[in-house]
């Protein structure tokens, strides 16, 4: 089993992609969603500013209307400094990208920002984000628009990453996609025809808090037996460590299970079982064509996905079994999703399309 490398944050301010090695992402061609770009509506040198804010680091860049990343940077978030400092860092990073674009003879036309927490995308307000220094009712869209003098769109990090995976990554060609990143926590994004459902209270997709084991481990939300308390990468490592008395990560557990460690195999099987139970509920509620699994746990590849498909198939009853695949965009999904948000607000992706543009909609999930 091979695990993909993970980004380690450092103090470098800029990481510029070498000339000639810019990323080029394809277009989705399903039912008018992100179809071929109408280049006649764009001007040479136009770019959008894309910012993906995480609890540890910020991934950002300058992206063209055809999804080519011309410049990429990574910065530390340093949330311990508090909410005001975090906001200033986000705005400063975006402003720095605008300045970089000017130096390179490029024209920024919009900005997209992905951020964790309870995000009201329709208002562009971060209602609450505990891991962002305690942000509360922060009008991030307006603050960024005022600083940059550009149109701005703000999105929830998982929903934005899901938008990118559904449009440019593993979900390309599918209309109904459920994106589930499994890392320190577990959440989901449900994408239908290029739209991400945010829910009536901006909380759609909290699949990690489906109770799969009543009375089970205590979850950070206060409930017991949530999926996140059993199957998140942090929970996998913790449950194994509690049984053997030594500290281990989810990667350690996967590797030891593959090598024949009985306790590791037991923990891994329990993880798969819990994920299958939650996916059964998700399939009943959403009926996606495709489930895209991302995050740290997905780095185990078929060691996770193979047994998960079997476990879901054993439970599926009369529901149609979805395809289950690994995410393709890795930790670039959030930044590319932020670019898609910016492109949609700038109306550069498909300005003549009469169908609803790629966006994050504030609607109640069916």
MOQUI-V990836 format. One record per run of one state. SS is the DSSP state (h for helix, s for strand, l for the rest). FROM is the first residue (numbers start at 1). TO is the last residue. If there is no record, write none. Layout:
# MOQUI-V990836
ss:SS from:FROM to:TO
ss:SS from:FROM to:TO
This chain:
# MOQUI-V990836
ss:l from:1 to:22
ss:s from:23 to:24
ss:l from:25 to:29
ss:s from:30 to:30
ss:l from:31 to:32
ss:s from:33 to:33
ss:l from:34 to:38
ss:h from:39 to:41
ss:l from:42 to:45
ss:s from:46 to:53
ss:l from:54 to:56
ss:s from:57 to:63
ss:l from:64 to:67
ss:s from:68 to:76
ss:l from:77 to:78
ss:h from:79 to:81
ss:l from:82 to:82
ss:h from:83 to:103
ss:l from:104 to:106
ss:s from:107 to:115
ss:l from:116 to:117
ss:s from:118 to:120
ss:l from:121 to:124
ss:s from:125 to:129
ss:h from:130 to:132
ss:l from:133 to:134
ss:s from:135 to:138
ss:l from:139 to:139
ss:h from:140 to:148
ss:l from:149 to:150
ss:s from:151 to:156
ss:h from:157 to:168
ss:l from:169 to:175
ss:s from:176 to:182
ss:l from:183 to:185
ss:s from:186 to:186
ss:l from:187 to:188
ss:s from:189 to:192
ss:l from:193 to:194
ss:s from:195 to:197
ss:l from:198 to:206
ss:h from:207 to:209
ss:l from:210 to:210
ss:s from:211 to:211
ss:l from:212 to:217
ss:s from:218 to:218
ss:l from:219 to:223
ss:s from:224 to:224
ss:l from:225 to:225
ss:s from:226 to:226
ss:l from:227 to:227
ss:h from:228 to:231
ss:l from:232 to:232
ss:h from:233 to:244
ss:l from:245 to:249
ss:h from:250 to:258
ss:l from:259 to:261
ss:h from:262 to:286
ss:l from:287 to:289
ss:s from:290 to:294
ss:l from:295 to:295
ss:h from:296 to:300
ss:l from:301 to:301
ss:h from:302 to:315
ss:l from:316 to:322
ss:s from:323 to:326
ss:l from:327 to:329
ss:h from:330 to:345
ss:l from:346 to:358
ss:s from:359 to:361
ss:l from:362 to:366
